[in-house]
């Protein structure tokens, strides 16, 4: 008998978020789903690991575990402790909100998938673009087919995918596009308020993002009504700049003996 696939699901919105529940339910069609996710919202925690205190894993239902830590903590514990490395695929989401362009730097949803990839497992992250009410059906509908595709290709290549789905009913989605990361900025707005004790406090990150209009990007695909899938790599090297730089003007000369440490 062939063992069913084992799929680990996590997110950054917390284990009780509607998005992760829709994703876990959809992936049951592909294999045995295990959920290990933060016990509360952890959006924009990026790839943070908790190193200065112990973590707790709380079983909340069969094959469902809440971690009092970050998305990355959850995936690390899910793979290495809960499932002891017996994982075929890791899927993160469905995030309530876009992870387009530079969002992937800040996103806990993407980091959860990226941690799985760093640990050697195929992974993808799914997000629904938009604020307020999120239409999860299109993302949940795509998840099983994408999971099968990634599982099929996982033996021949390393795959880490970032998926963004327009916030509209499945019948209004125009198709799927393979994309590169675009650019999206939130500005530099700081809102100062006065707390009940008369001291100033500050809210950041509240601005509406601005998109750069560029063909082939995740931002444009979603704005055009398509599901965007971007393959991600870990290499942050600026290869174009590297090729243009010359070290001749930085010829190394050791400092004179006796200076410094
Ligand atoms: Mn989130």
Boltz pocket constraint, residues with backbone or C-beta under 6 A from the ligand:
constraints:
  - pocket:
      binder: B
      contacts: [[A, 12], [A, 13], [A, 42], [A, 43], [A, 44], [A, 95], [A, 96], [A, 97], [A, 109]]
      max_distance: 6.0
